[in-house]
Amino acid sequence: MANIKSAKKRILVSRANAERNKAIKSGVKTSIKKVYAAIDANDKEAAKAALVEATATIDKATSKGVYHKNTSSRKVSRLAKSVNQMA
């Protein structure tokens, strides 16, 4: 355990940030799962709507620094490709 006041504060701040990042990442994963669920159900309209929502969620996570911009671009690209390849 830290003895210095600033080190104690850093522990608290980093713990809070880690919880925040975990919540944001969980939301992104949930929105991605919704897109794939719509794809599996073969519902193109629902997949497109879920894709828009997932893209917004991923972009928000990127703007908050949870994801690197290349990571978010890759995720969005793969989702869009999956939706566009639906029969």
Secondary structure, DSSP 8 states (H G I E B T S, - for coil): ---SHHHHHHHHHHHHHHHHHHHHHHHHHHHHHHHHHHHHTT-HHHHHHHHHHHHHHHHHHHHTTSS-HHHHHHHHHHHHHHHHT--
